[in-house]
Amino acid sequence: MPMSSTRVFALGLIILALVCVLGLDYIQWRQGESAWIFGPRPTQIPSGWIEQTLSDIVKEQVLAMGLSPDVISQYRDSEGIQHMLLEATPEQYRNLESRLDREFSRINATATKKEREQSEGKVYILWRIQDQSNQLLSLLVSFREEMAEAEKTPGPIPPRMAVNKVAIIIDDMGNSLESIEEVCRLKRPITVAVLPYSSLSRETATIARRNNLEVILHLPLESLFNEYDNNHTPGIIHSAMSPEDIIDTLEESLSQVPFIDGVNTHMGSKITSDPDIIRLILTQLKGRGLYFIDSRTTAQSVAFDVAQRMGIPTAYRNVFLDSEINEDFIRDQLIRLFEYARQNGRAVGICHPSPETLKVLKEYFPLVDRYGLQPVFASEIVQ
């Protein structure tokens, strides 16, 4: 059936309108303006862009609250994960938490508050934020809890009368915020030895420093007998390495843990009995002004003697507190350490952050006063 002249006319108007729309859109595109049809197609989001957006969201919300960018510090670890550290007040954190929850929800990112720990009136909250592309951001927020007025004025500090000194080093730190918080709760001058490449090495060192504890690097060195750990410990120095590789490995481990004042040895029975290798390592530490503690995992260690001859502030371990994970054994070793310090003027004890060890330290560390000892950081023992 032939179309009427009215329908032909209407169809022509529709075609003409489409041609005009296409023409105008093409002209806008050629002039660099926004175009609907001829505009660029969405491109794939570049690698790393979303991860940067996560940290940008935190920065934007912090600045939007009127805070200085100086409250934020950040770094990227060896696996490419972005880490941010932030100090705030309780009120600021409550404000920031609601803002971040809203913003991360908006972009379908998962924000998990993994741990909430308290020490010396401070709260630490670790956020793990993950987007849909599995990009990760680690955010550690710290703030001081509000105190009652009666708690704000500390009592007088009694004068210290002790002369003999004892230092306790807790090794293998850096894998648990709970461990560093338990150490902070002891309210004693503990030296915290942090493993490089541990999952929470920087967070652990940061919390320790903010609670006025001393931080040292727990440097992995090759053992004579522990083949498994020799081959599975990140950052370990092997005797078969060239001098250049030893220095590079050491420098990388040193960069993993902030705020360090010294270094002690993790394993190391093979390396510490080799004067040439240990001298090479100690030369680098001396150049950085770091002190050295020989953990003495072998009686054949020459590390302390070499360090002394090189003029490096040094000491060595006198007592292992928890070579057996048994509360009675650990308590007896702690008493042995106190006795050694009282008889010899100074002593260094080394232990690990096991629940049993931390429990014994909490219950029996106060005996240090009965023995007339001054508990100190390892830096005050070295000579």
C-alpha positions, 0 to 999 in steps of 0.5 A, spaced: 500 500 500 503 506 497 505 511 503 501 517 504 504 524 502 504 526 510 507 520 512 513 521 507 514 528 509 514 526 517 519 520 515 523 525 511 523 530 517 526 524 522 531 523 517 533 530 517 533 531 524 538 525 525 543 527 520 543 534 524 544 531 530 550 527 527 553 533 524 553 537 530 556 531 534 561 530 529 563 538 529 563 538 537 568 532 537 573 535 531 573 542 535 575 538 542 569 539 545 564 533 549 561 529 544 556 523 545 557 519 539 564 521 536 567 521 543 572 517 546 570 510 548 571 508 556 579 506 556 581 501 561 583 503 568 591 503 568 594 499 573 595 502 580 590 507 579 585 504 583 590 503 589 592 510 588 585 513 589 584 509 595 590 513 598 587 519 595 580 518 598 584 518 605 588 524 604 582 528 601 577 526 607 583 528 612 584 535 608 576 536 608 576 536 616 581 541 616 587 537 618 594 538 616 597 533 611 603 533 616 599 528 620 599 523 614 606 519 613 606 513 607 610 508 604 610 503 599 612 496 601 616 491 597 610 488 595 607 494 592 602 495 598 601 502 600 601 504 607 599 510 611 600 512 618 595 517 621 595 521 628 588 524 630 584 525 636 578 521 638 573 526 635 577 527 629 577 519 628 570 518 629 569 524 624 574 520 619 571 513 620 564 515 618 567 519 612 571 513 610 566 508 611 561 512 606 567 513 601 569 506 600 562 504 600 561 508 594 566 505 590 565 498 593 571 497 596 571 493 602 574 496 609 576 492 614 578 494 621 582 488 623 585 490 630 583 495 635 589 495 641 590 500 647 596 501 650 598 507 655 592 510 653 593 510 646 588 506 641 591 503 634 586 501 629 589 498 623 584 498 616 585 494 611 582 496 604 581 492 598 578 494 592 574 490 586 581 489 583 584 486 589 588 493 590 590 494 597 591 500 602 593 499 609 591 505 614 594 505 621 590 510 625 592 512 632 589 516 637 589 518 645 583 516 649 580 521 653 581 520 660 578 522 666 580 529 670 583 525 676 587 521 671 590 527 667 595 529 673 600 523 674 603 522 681 610 524 683 616 519 680 620 516 685 628 517 684 631 511 681 636 508 686 639 502 682 646 502 679 646 495 676 642 494 669 638 489 666 636 489 658 630 485 655 630 484 648 624 481 645 625 478 638 621 476 632 617 482 632 613 485 627 607 480 625 602 482 630 599 488 633 597 484 639 604 483 641 607 490 641 601 492 645 602 487 650 609 489 650 607 497 651 603 495 657 609 492 661 610 500 662 618 498 662 624 500 657 623 494 653 628 493 646 623 491 640 627 487 635 623 487 629 624 482 623 625 485 616 619 483 611 615 482 617 607 483 615 607 489 620 614 491 621 613 498 620 607 499 624 610 495 630 616 500 630 611 506 629 607 504 635 614 502 639 617 509 638 610 512 640 610 509 646 617 511 648 620 504 646 627 502 643 627 499 636 632 495 633 633 491 627 633 483 628 637 481 622 637 474 619 643 471 618 645 464 616 645 458 621 649 452 621 644 447 622 637 450 620 637 449 613 629 450 612 630 457 615 636 458 611 632 457 605 625 460 607 627 467 611 626 473 607 632 478 607 637 472 610 644 473 609 648 467 606 655 466 607 656 464 599 654 471 597 659 476 594 661 482 599 656 486 594 650 482 595 651 482 602 651 489 603 645 490 598 641 485 602 643 488 609 641 495 606 635 493 604 633 490 611 635 496 614 630 500 610 625 495 612 624 497 619 624 505 621 626 508 627 632 503 629 638 505 634 641 498 633 641 491 630 641 484 633 642 477 630 637 472 628 639 465 627 646 466 625 651 461 628 655 460 621 655 468 619 657 470 626 663 465 627 666 468 620 670 474 622 671 476 615 663 476 613 661 479 620 666 485 619 663 487 613 656 487 616 659 491 622 662 496 618 656 498 615 652 498 621 658 503 624 657 507 618 650 508 620 652 509 628 648 503 630 650 499 636 650 491 635 648 486 640 650 479 639 645 474 640 650 468 641 646 463 638 653 459 638 659 459 642 664 460 636 661 467 635 666 472 634 661 478 633 662 481 639 670 481 639 670 484 632 665 489 634 669 491 640 675 491 636 672 496 631 670 501 636 662 499 635 658 500 641 656 492 643 654 487 648 652 480 647 646 476 650 647 473 657 640 469 658 635 466 653 629 466 657 624 462 653 628 457 649 623 452 652 616 455 652 614 453 659 611 458 664 615 455 670 622 455 665 621 462 663 620 465 670 626 461 672 630 464 667 628 471 668 630 470 675 637 467 673 637 474 668 636 478 674 641 474 679 646 475 673 645 482 673 646 483 680 652 479 680 656 482 674 653 489 674 649 488 667 646 483 663 642 482 657 636 477 656 633 475 650 626 472 649 620 472 644 613 474 644 609 468 645 603 468 650 607 464 655 613 469 655 609 475 655 605 473 661 611 471 665 614 478 664 607 481 666 607 477 672 614 477 674 618 483 671 616 487 677 621 483 681 627 487 678 626 492 683 627 487 689 634 485 686 636 492 686 636 493 678 635 498 673 631 496 667 634 499 661 634 499 653 639 495 650 643 502 648 644 503 655 648 496 656 652 496 650 660 499 651 
